[in-house]
């Protein structure tokens, strides 16, 4: 890939130094390539977050932190003629992501570990490394956009709605966003793959990972078992209740279930049954019909605002999971608590998942769903 204009001359004196997080996948590779093409002084960094051998399973296609992907990141940096560093963050990842993930399941919640990974690892640690290396900005291969108007920094959805990842970025502080770039946010995934193929990147057509990177094939309970053993309360069998409070079966451990789940009860029924409640206090789950999943109001904790909350519109759109389209809701504050109420009932509002507030394409903030209130 050519660099135009060349390194010499006053043009590069005005360009900023950017630290780019490189997983070895096509999105982060193209983020680095686009910044190089635009003349930025780019430094590549790959974060070593865990060992698959230690977790006891083979890395999935597209999963990060494998030797192959680290080597791919190094190869991309060599091709782009930029420095590349590998930073060992396994201890921080264990503390801030995996331990929180396990504790959430033990409390009967369904966490999204990407939120903490972005907040504490990809931005917390990357910004510290950026400061050490004299980089003014950090960049990643997320599909999202940032606009700046003086001191006003806005986080926006990507132009490609099918790949938008703004939902997972609500936990990044305004100060961190002010130093952030999302070079691929104006492109679609097919565009990015086409550009990577034109550049001859060997990862151009690698499939995207669909799983949580440190969880084998969606088996969340196996991580709890691996780290805490079968003695953990979330892995112990317990009662299954129906919505009338009658015991109708026994589950194998509530860590194996999430709100809205349809299978795995071992109960015959004339109508499909879904998990409607998980109660870690008595180790039970409740199952009911599809209509029992519908609710409107919930409380939100651990909120990070990207605007002054006093400027919050009377009505916002709220997404309650990554694949949720987002729906209109009202937000109310009382005693330092936040209650959100959808105008129309929504399916499977799930404690532990993120509620992210939008005004059109703009992310206003987000938090963790604490309790369903109806």
Phi, psi and omega per residue, in radians:
X1 nan 2.210 -3.113
X2 -1.400 2.662 3.054
X3 -1.903 2.019 -3.112
X4 -2.357 2.245 -0.066
X5 -1.221 2.989 -3.045
X6 -1.192 3.060 -3.084
X7 -1.127 -0.579 -3.072
X8 -1.382 2.777 3.070
X9 1.820 2.894 -3.036
X10 -1.212 -0.355 -3.107
X11 -0.961 -0.821 -3.091
X12 -1.307 -0.331 3.100
X13 -1.156 -0.423 -3.106
X14 -1.650 -0.121 -3.088
X15 -1.494 2.584 -3.072
X16 -1.574 2.758 3.104
X17 -1.628 2.263 -3.029
X18 -2.194 2.295 3.036
X19 -1.671 2.093 -3.076
X20 -1.897 2.207 3.053
X21 -1.347 2.110 -3.069
X22 -2.048 1.998 3.098
X23 -1.500 -0.336 -2.985
X24 1.807 -0.132 3.095
X25 -1.476 2.995 -3.031
X26 -1.220 -0.608 -3.063
X27 -1.165 -0.847 3.134
X28 -1.213 -0.576 3.095
X29 -1.085 -0.753 3.138
X30 -1.268 -0.511 3.040
X31 -1.032 -0.789 3.109
X32 -1.139 -0.751 -3.103
X33 -1.100 -0.725 -3.133
X34 -1.156 -0.661 3.116
X35 -1.189 -0.689 3.064
X36 -1.069 -0.784 -3.132
X37 -1.042 -0.595 3.141
X38 -1.441 -0.029 3.034
X39 1.643 0.129 3.120
X40 -1.271 2.698 3.047
X41 -1.503 1.766 -2.924
X42 -1.806 2.405 3.023
X43 -2.167 2.284 3.136
X44 -1.675 2.480 3.099
X45 -2.414 2.364 3.060
X46 -2.045 2.304 -3.077
X47 -1.710 2.097 3.051
X48 -1.556 1.904 -2.971
X49 -1.803 -0.473 -3.125
X50 -2.937 2.958 3.089
X51 -1.933 2.209 3.096
X52 -1.120 -0.609 3.113
X53 -1.056 -0.681 3.138
X54 -1.200 -0.619 3.120
X55 -1.365 -0.337 3.025
X56 1.514 0.442 3.045
X57 -2.633 2.799 -3.107
X58 -1.351 2.538 3.123
X59 -1.101 2.388 3.093
X60 -1.280 2.847 3.027
X61 -1.032 2.209 3.126
X62 1.483 -0.090 3.132
X63 -1.239 2.581 -3.085
X64 -1.497 2.979 2.969
X65 1.346 0.012 3.048
X66 -1.357 2.776 3.121
X67 -1.019 -0.712 -3.120
X68 -1.061 -0.740 -3.115
X69 -1.275 -0.624 3.058
X70 -1.094 -0.722 3.093
X71 -1.138 -0.648 3.085
X72 -1.110 -0.721 3.105
X73 -1.083 -0.752 3.115
X74 -1.091 -0.703 -3.139
X75 -1.131 -0.709 3.114
X76 -1.086 -0.751 -3.138
X77 -1.128 -0.684 3.101
X78 -1.105 -0.710 3.141
X79 -1.153 -0.644 3.141
X80 -1.460 -0.100 -3.135
X81 1.053 0.841 3.085
X82 -2.202 2.707 3.109
X83 -1.146 2.695 3.108
X84 -2.419 2.310 3.105
X85 -2.209 2.558 2.999
X86 -1.978 2.174 -3.099
X87 -1.948 2.212 -3.136
X88 -1.466 1.896 -3.130
X89 -2.092 0.465 -3.081
X90 -1.074 -0.685 -3.117
X91 -1.152 -0.777 3.132
X92 -1.156 -0.697 3.134
X93 -1.133 -0.728 3.102
X94 -1.034 -0.795 -3.068
X95 -1.253 -0.826 -2.968
X96 -1.573 -0.363 -3.062
X97 -2.040 -1.053 -3.037
X98 -1.179 -0.792 -3.132
X99 -1.099 -0.705 3.093
X100 -1.137 -0.684 3.101
X101 -1.025 -0.844 -3.124
X102 -1.146 -0.768 -3.129
X103 -1.111 -0.630 3.113
X104 -1.100 -0.779 3.106
X105 -1.135 -0.630 3.098
X106 -1.132 -0.438 3.117
X107 -1.627 0.172 3.104
X108 1.349 0.387 -3.117
X109 -1.909 2.894 3.121
X110 -2.061 1.695 -3.024
X111 -1.434 2.855 2.973
X112 -2.057 1.676 -3.030
X113 -1.142 -0.329 3.114
X114 -1.087 -0.501 -3.137
X115 -1.102 -0.898 -3.136
X116 -1.186 -0.599 3.105
X117 -1.090 -0.776 3.103
X118 -1.134 -0.788 -3.040
X119 -1.172 -0.894 -2.977
X120 -1.681 -0.521 -3.046
X121 -1.741 -1.137 -2.997
X122 -1.174 -0.462 3.063
X123 -1.873 -0.816 3.140
X124 -0.988 -0.945 -3.088
X125 -1.323 -0.646 -3.133
X126 -1.142 -0.675 3.123
X127 -1.165 -0.653 3.072
X128 -1.109 -0.721 3.099
X129 -1.179 -0.681 3.106
X130 -1.021 -0.738 3.126
X131 -1.091 -0.705 3.135
X132 -1.130 -0.589 -3.082
X133 -1.663 0.044 3.116
X134 1.294 0.499 3.128
X135 -1.644 2.272 3.141
X136 -1.362 -0.584 -3.081
X137 -2.143 2.777 2.910
X138 -2.087 2.698 3.137
X139 -2.510 2.632 3.084
X140 -2.404 3.074 3.124
X141 -1.673 0.559 3.091
X142 -1.347 2.558 3.033
X143 -1.527 1.583 3.105
X144 -2.824 3.001 -3.133
X145 -2.332 2.702 3.034
X146 -2.268 2.327 3.007
X147 -2.080 2.624 -3.109
X148 -2.250 2.352 3.044
X149 -2.405 1.606 -3.010
X150 1.135 -2.168 3.123
X151 -1.524 -0.091 -3.134
X152 -1.457 1.968 3.131
X153 -1.953 2.231 -3.087
X154 -2.069 2.339 3.012
X155 -1.678 2.188 -3.080
X156 -2.146 2.761 2.979
X157 -1.079 2.737 3.057
X158 -1.268 2.881 3.094
X159 -1.261 -0.369 3.112
X160 -1.685 1.751 -3.085
X161 -1.091 -0.446 -3.129
X162 -1.230 -0.392 -3.090
X163 -2.029 0.040 -3.059
X164 -0.922 2.266 -3.126
X165 -2.078 0.292 -3.114
X166 -1.096 -0.475 3.141
X167 -0.982 -0.625 -3.071
X168 -1.524 0.056 -3.027
X169 -1.934 0.099 -3.040
X170 -1.124 -0.417 -3.067
X171 -1.398 -0.093 3.133
X172 -1.351 2.290 -3.091
X173 -1.212 2.790 3.085
X174 -1.046 -0.644 -3.139
X175 -1.131 -0.690 3.116
X176 -1.232 -0.690 3.115
X177 -1.084 -0.554 3.130
X178 -1.094 -0.348 -3.141
X179 -1.918 0.363 -3.005
X180 -2.009 2.556 3.037
X181 -2.288 2.465 3.054
X182 -2.131 1.479 -2.992
X183 -1.119 -0.438 -3.063
X184 -1.724 0.079 -3.065
X185 -1.146 -0.301 3.120
X186 -1.650 0.121 -3.076
X187 -2.095 2.756 2.982
X188 -1.539 2.858 3.104
X189 -1.077 -0.767 3.071
X190 -1.017 -0.649 3.090
X191 -1.075 -0.762 -3.112
X192 -1.136 -0.757 3.113
X193 -1.111 -0.694 3.128
X194 -1.103 -0.774 3.127
X195 -1.115 -0.696 3.131
X196 -1.144 -0.660 3.078
X197 -1.142 -0.685 3.114
X198 -1.096 -0.574 3.127
X199 -1.480 -0.094 3.121
X200 1.340 0.402 3.117
X201 -1.236 2.260 -3.082
X202 -1.284 -0.223 3.106
X203 -1.671 0.183 -2.997
X204 -1.010 -0.630 -3.060
X205 -1.962 0.269 3.104
X206 -1.123 2.361 -3.131
X207 -1.171 2.622 3.072
X208 -1.272 2.525 3.027
X209 -1.304 2.355 3.140
X210 -1.846 0.014 -3.053
X211 -1.994 2.844 2.931
X212 -1.147 2.293 -2.880
X213 -1.074 -0.565 -3.087
X214 -1.769 0.213 -3.138
X215 -1.957 2.188 -3.102
X216 -1.321 1.976 3.016
X217 0.893 0.707 3.088
X218 1.297 0.165 -3.111
X219 -1.527 1.395 -3.055
X220 -1.081 -0.692 -3.072
X221 -1.117 -0.445 -3.122
X222 -1.140 -0.519 3.099
X223 -1.247 -0.702 3.054
X224 -1.054 -0.783 3.125
X225 -1.087 -0.764 -3.100
X226 -1.086 -0.726 -3.022
X227 -1.558 -0.534 -3.031
X228 -2.120 -0.290 -3.134
X229 1.466 2.972 -3.072
X230 -1.164 -0.220 3.132
X231 -1.239 -0.270 -3.139
X232 -1.069 2.382 -3.046
X233 -1.036 -0.507 -3.084
X234 -1.272 -0.236 -3.141
X235 -1.785 0.022 -3.136
X236 -1.526 2.453 3.086
X237 -1.045 2.681 3.126
X238 -2.796 3.116 -3.050
X239 -1.337 2.611 2.961
X240 -1.882 2.155 3.109
X241 -1.803 2.648 2.890
X242 -1.584 3.102 -3.052
X243 -1.249 -0.132 3.036
X244 -1.632 0.031 3.108
X245 1.506 0.204 3.130
X246 -1.627 2.419 3.074
X247 -1.314 2.187 -3.101
X248 -2.159 0.079 3.126
X249 3.029 -3.000 3.119
X250 -2.325 2.309 3.106
X251 -1.629 2.932 -3.072
X252 -1.618 -0.005 -3.080
X253 2.445 2.206 -2.975
X254 -1.225 -0.214 3.053
X255 -1.161 -0.290 -3.142
X256 -1.457 0.022 -3.009
X257 -2.257 2.719 3.020
X258 -2.464 2.799 -3.123
X259 -1.055 2.285 -3.127
X260 1.657 -0.162 -3.123
X261 -1.145 2.466 -3.024
X262 -1.870 -0.434 -3.017
X263 -2.046 2.936 3.023
X264 1.686 0.281 -3.117
X265 -1.681 -0.457 -3.042
X266 1.210 0.520 -3.106
X267 -2.102 2.260 3.061
X268 -1.508 2.451 -3.115
X269 -2.679 2.573 3.110
X270 -1.219 -0.441 3.118
X271 -2.122 2.639 3.119
X272 -1.044 2.445 3.118
X273 -1.973 2.559 -3.110
X274 -2.309 2.647 3.019
X275 -1.230 2.152 3.132
X276 -1.913 -0.299 -3.109
X277 -2.762 2.505 3.014
X278 -2.154 2.166 -3.091
X279 -2.078 1.705 -3.107
X280 -1.202 -0.356 -3.115
X281 -1.099 -0.752 3.091
X282 -1.941 0.180 3.053
X283 1.166 0.542 -3.053
X284 -1.990 2.846 2.904
X285 -2.195 2.678 3.078
X286 -2.039 2.404 3.111
X287 -2.118 2.607 3.140
X288 -2.725 -3.068 3.138
X289 -1.369 3.009 -3.057
X290 -0.981 -0.678 -3.100
X291 -1.174 -0.372 3.118
X292 -1.297 -0.152 3.096
X293 -1.476 -0.219 -3.021
X294 -1.467 2.309 3.089
X295 -2.707 2.935 -3.055
X296 -2.113 -0.714 -2.951
X297 -1.895 2.519 3.115
X298 -2.746 2.755 3.088
X299 -1.737 2.691 -3.080
X300 -2.261 2.361 3.110
X301 -2.184 3.033 3.062
X302 0.953 0.893 -3.002
X303 -1.498 2.408 2.994
X304 -2.077 2.010 -3.131
X305 -1.613 2.372 3.031
X306 -1.792 0.032 2.995
X307 -2.323 2.992 2.951
X308 -1.238 2.093 -3.084
X309 -1.015 -0.361 3.061
X310 -1.163 -0.347 3.131
X311 -1.630 0.135 -3.118
X312 -1.091 2.259 3.110
X313 -1.078 2.767 3.127
X314 -1.077 -0.573 3.112
X315 -2.266 2.333 3.128
X316 -2.238 2.866 2.937
X317 -1.649 2.398 3.140
X318 -2.165 2.271 2.979
X319 -1.748 2.339 -3.093
X320 -1.946 0.039 2.963
X321 -2.900 2.921 -2.986
X322 -1.013 -0.758 -3.086
X323 -1.594 0.118 3.068
X324 -1.322 2.424 -3.100
X325 -1.259 -0.360 -3.006
X326 1.564 2.353 -3.114
X327 -2.458 2.710 -3.087
X328 -1.133 2.484 -3.129
X329 -2.685 2.821 3.018
X330 -1.886 2.583 -3.123
X331 -2.138 2.348 3.140
X332 -2.264 2.471 3.112
X333 -1.896 2.419 3.014
X334 -2.773 2.246 3.093
X335 0.914 0.792 3.112
X336 1.134 0.264 3.067
X337 -1.924 2.739 3.099
X338 -2.127 2.281 3.044
X339 -2.070 2.265 3.097
X340 -1.948 2.443 -3.133
X341 -2.325 2.002 3.077
X342 -1.207 2.563 3.071
X343 -1.197 -0.686 3.065
X344 -2.015 2.463 3.131
X345 -0.978 2.524 -3.134
X346 -2.079 2.692 -3.089
X347 -1.492 2.313 2.919
X348 0.984 0.994 2.952
X349 -1.197 2.149 -2.870
X350 -2.113 2.024 3.042
X351 -0.972 2.369 -3.105
X352 1.788 -0.481 3.074
X353 -1.368 2.969 -3.105
X354 -1.656 2.470 2.929
X355 -1.878 2.106 -3.077
X356 -2.063 2.270 -3.032
X357 -1.708 2.288 -3.111
X358 -2.203 2.615 2.896
X359 -2.168 1.688 -2.986
X360 1.159 -2.169 3.123
X361 -1.519 -0.147 -3.031
X362 -1.524 2.335 3.027
X363 -1.471 2.123 -3.121
X364 -1.614 -0.405 -3.110
X365 2.734 -3.030 3.136
X366 -2.956 3.041 3.127
X367 -2.902 -3.019 -3.109
X368 -1.795 2.286 3.064
X369 -1.155 2.163 -3.092
X370 -1.735 -0.982 -3.101
X371 -2.455 2.513 2.961
X372 -1.512 2.307 -2.940
X373 -1.850 0.006 3.071
X374 -2.481 nan nan
